[in-house]
């Protein structure tokens, strides 16, 4: 559910739905009344898009690795790359105790690491924050009115929410430029409190409930929000697959 609480933004959202449909992406327009029926939120409008899903990243990683191995790939864990030297015909990848030679090197680190310093400057590091409630009882869920949907609002910075398999509600967002290490604990505390207040404003039935967990994540963004994919003139025989909003770490509180 992509929704807005602002009537002016609702017109932009309607045009967004029209563009999606022209691209073959299905979606249903929800008026303020329909939005409240589906989510319990008093907003202006929303787009309900089918076909989304949640995934366990750890299990997904293991699944991809298993499939790759079955297809003939050889996997080497705990083999940090020290250096990649690209030439006209291939690459040499230096490891701690050996070397790999290949036609191409695919760099899929989520963002440009310090080894690719000229590219690293193209990414902006950002902190994001998440809270998780304790498991919510069935009566409270009914009072909330939130169905089995994932939420994303049009605010800047945005907020998103989803249910967990054990009945908790996650609320995240409030992204900000990377926080200094010495300020991280205080920043997490402040953002957890702010997120909780926002959650209660959306669902008054949760008034009095405090987050059971809170954590932060660090992720990278590009100037236009699009990923970097393909080759680069500075790095022969390199293929880059850098996602624009890849989370690269988190911290529990």
Secondary structure, 3 states (H helix, E strand, C coil): CEEECCHHHHHHHHHHHHHHHHCCCCCEEECHHHHHHHHCCCCCEEEECCCCCCCCHHHHHHHHHHHHHHCCCCCCCCCCEEEEEECCCCEEEEECCCEEEECCEEECCCCCCHHHHHHHCCEEEEEEEEEECCCCCHHHHHHHCCCCCCEEECCCCCEEEEECCCCCEEEEEEEEECCCHHHHHHHHHHHHHHHHHHHHHHCHHHCCCCCCEEEEEEEEEECCCCCEEEEECCEEEEEEEECCCCEEEEEEC
